[in-house]
Amino acid sequence: MEYLTLNHYLLTGAILFALGVIGFATRRNLIVMFLCTEMMFQGVAVTLVAFSKYHGNLDGQSFVIFVLTIAAAEAALALGLVVYLFRRKQTLDAEAWSAMKG
């Protein structure tokens, strides 16, 4: 019987983070960019919990609570901003917001 090791968890966290970075860099839809940011947060959270379990202390797990709290606050602000931006230009394409008016 094979057990999960630290490497399995670190690989999972790295894959989540990498997929989030790739998605954020390649997509122009604001909602998809927001979801990719959340996926990066989850990859970091998996890594923090894995290191916490590996070292036998609760520091990483308690830090994940703070990361998730910040992610929730970021989600509320980002969704409010996305709704506001959609009402202004009727699109969620990030390219529409790249040019600033003076």
C-alpha positions in Angstrom: 0.0 0.0 0.0 1.4 3.3 -1.0 1.0 6.4 1.2 0.9 10.0 0.1 4.1 11.8 0.8 5.0 15.5 1.0 6.0 15.4 -2.6 2.5 14.4 -3.7 1.0 17.4 -1.9 3.7 19.8 -3.2 3.1 18.6 -6.7 -0.6 19.1 -6.4 -0.1 22.7 -5.0 2.4 23.5 -7.8 0.0 22.2 -10.5 -2.8 24.3 -9.1 -0.6 27.4 -8.9 0.8 26.8 -12.4 -2.7 26.3 -13.9 -3.8 29.5 -12.2 -0.9 31.5 -13.6 -1.4 30.1 -17.1 -5.1 30.8 -17.0 -4.5 34.3 -15.7 -1.9 35.1 -18.3 -3.8 33.7 -21.3 -7.5 34.6 -20.6 -8.9 38.1 -21.0 -12.3 37.5 -19.3 -12.4 39.2 -15.9 -14.3 36.4 -14.3 -11.9 33.7 -15.5 -9.0 35.9 -14.4 -10.6 36.1 -11.0 -11.1 32.4 -10.8 -7.5 31.7 -11.8 -6.4 34.0 -9.0 -8.4 31.9 -6.5 -6.9 28.7 -7.9 -3.4 30.2 -7.2 -4.5 30.9 -3.6 -5.7 27.3 -3.2 -2.4 26.0 -4.6 -0.5 28.0 -1.9 -2.9 26.8 0.8 -2.3 23.1 -0.1 1.4 23.7 0.0 1.2 25.5 3.4 -0.9 22.7 4.9 1.5 20.1 3.5 4.5 21.7 5.0 2.7 22.2 8.3 1.8 18.5 8.5 5.3 17.5 7.5 7.0 19.6 10.2 4.4 18.7 12.8 3.3 22.2 13.8 0.2 24.2 13.3 1.8 27.4 11.9 1.1 26.6 8.3 -2.5 25.6 9.0 -3.2 28.7 11.0 -1.6 30.8 8.2 -4.0 29.1 5.7 -6.9 30.5 7.8 -5.6 34.0 7.2 -5.0 33.3 3.4 -8.6 32.1 3.1 -9.9 35.1 4.9 -8.0 37.4 2.6 -9.2 35.4 -0.4 -12.8 35.8 0.7 -12.4 39.6 1.1 -10.7 39.7 -2.3 -13.6 37.8 -3.8 -16.2 40.2 -2.5 -14.3 43.2 -3.7 -13.4 41.7 -7.1 -17.0 40.6 -7.8 -18.3 44.0 -6.9 -15.7 45.6 -9.2 -16.5 43.2 -12.0 -20.2 44.0 -11.8 -19.4 47.8 -11.8 -17.1 47.4 -14.9 -19.7 45.3 -16.7 -22.3 48.0 -16.2 -20.0 50.7 -17.5 -18.9 49.0 -20.8 -21.2 45.9 -21.2 -18.2 43.6 -21.6 -15.9 41.6 -19.3 -13.0 41.7 -21.7 -9.9 43.0 -19.9 -8.6 44.6 -23.1 -11.5 47.0 -23.1 -10.1 48.5 -19.8 -6.5 48.6 -20.8 -6.7 52.1 -22.3 -7.1 54.8 -19.6 -9.0 58.0 -20.3 -7.2 61.2 -19.3 
